[in-house]
Amino acid sequence: MVKVPDMKRMREHIDHIRRRRDRVLIKTLYLTAARASELATRTNPSAIQAGKSKSYGRFLSWKIEDFRINQRKVEKALAITLAVAKRRLRTKEQKEQGYIPKVIALPVIINR
């Protein structure tokens, strides 16, 4: 059985990754619960020819939005829209877009 480390230990391991690019990528995968193909913007040409993989990262978008918690409280949130891999396109809109969107909202802490 594979034992998954607790969240604190997982973050410590990620923070010790030497290459910043790899560290940020793994943090993004972790925070968005995304597959690598959902963030990748390029695919190996041989994988495309074999019909094995697609890169959905070109559909990724983000923006800072106001998120209403209740009638009085509004917080800033990072809204990330990803294309979901391994899902069948079901609606006409999804078929026109070429992907199924998944929106993730993460709280934004603004230091003043």
C-alpha positions in Angstrom: 0.0 0.0 0.0 1.3 3.5 -0.9 1.4 5.8 2.1 0.7 9.5 1.2 2.5 12.0 3.4 0.6 14.5 5.4 0.1 18.0 4.0 2.9 19.7 6.0 5.4 17.1 5.0 4.3 17.2 1.3 4.8 21.0 1.2 8.3 20.6 2.8 9.3 18.2 0.1 7.9 20.4 -2.7 9.7 23.5 -1.2 13.1 21.6 -1.4 12.8 21.0 -5.2 15.8 22.8 -6.6 14.5 24.1 -9.9 12.0 26.9 -9.4 10.1 26.0 -12.6 9.5 22.4 -11.4 8.7 23.6 -7.8 6.0 26.0 -9.1 4.6 23.4 -11.5 4.2 20.8 -8.8 2.6 23.4 -6.4 0.2 24.3 -9.2 -0.7 20.6 -9.9 -1.2 20.1 -6.1 -3.3 23.2 -5.5 -5.5 22.7 -8.6 -5.8 18.9 -8.4 -4.9 19.0 -12.1 -3.3 16.4 -14.4 0.0 17.3 -16.0 -1.6 17.4 -19.4 -4.1 20.0 -18.1 -1.2 22.4 -17.5 1.2 21.4 -20.2 1.3 23.7 -23.2 3.4 21.4 -25.4 3.2 17.7 -26.2 5.8 15.3 -27.5 5.2 15.0 -31.3 5.3 11.2 -31.2 2.5 11.2 -28.6 0.3 13.3 -30.8 0.9 11.0 -33.8 0.0 8.0 -31.7 -3.1 9.8 -30.4 -2.0 9.2 -26.8 -1.8 12.7 -25.4 -2.9 16.3 -25.8 -1.8 19.5 -24.1 -4.7 21.3 -22.6 -2.6 24.1 -21.0 -3.2 26.4 -23.9 -6.8 26.7 -22.6 -5.6 27.8 -19.1 -6.7 31.3 -18.0 -6.8 33.1 -14.7 -8.0 36.3 -13.1 -8.5 37.9 -9.7 -12.1 38.2 -8.9 -14.3 39.3 -6.0 -15.8 36.3 -4.2 -18.9 37.0 -2.2 -18.9 35.0 1.1 -22.1 36.5 2.4 -24.1 39.7 2.0 -21.5 41.9 3.6 -18.2 40.1 3.1 -16.4 40.0 -0.2 -12.9 38.5 -0.6 -10.5 38.5 -3.5 -9.9 35.1 -5.1 -7.7 33.8 -7.9 -10.1 32.1 -10.4 -8.2 29.6 -12.6 -10.0 28.0 -15.5 -8.5 24.7 -16.8 -9.5 22.3 -19.5 -10.5 18.9 -18.0 -8.7 16.0 -19.7 -10.2 12.5 -20.0 -13.8 13.7 -20.3 -16.2 13.3 -23.3 -17.4 16.5 -24.8 -21.2 16.3 -24.2 -22.8 19.6 -25.0 -22.7 21.6 -28.2 -20.9 24.4 -26.4 -18.2 22.0 -25.1 -17.7 20.6 -28.6 -17.3 24.1 -30.1 -14.7 25.0 -27.4 -12.9 21.7 -27.8 -12.7 21.1 -24.0 -14.7 20.9 -20.8 -13.8 23.8 -18.4 -13.1 23.4 -14.7 -12.9 26.6 -12.5 -10.9 26.6 -9.3 -11.0 29.5 -6.9 -8.2 30.0 -4.4 -8.1 32.8 -1.7 -5.8 35.7 -2.4 -3.9 37.2 0.6 -3.0 40.8 -0.1 -0.3 42.2 2.1 -0.8 45.9 2.8 
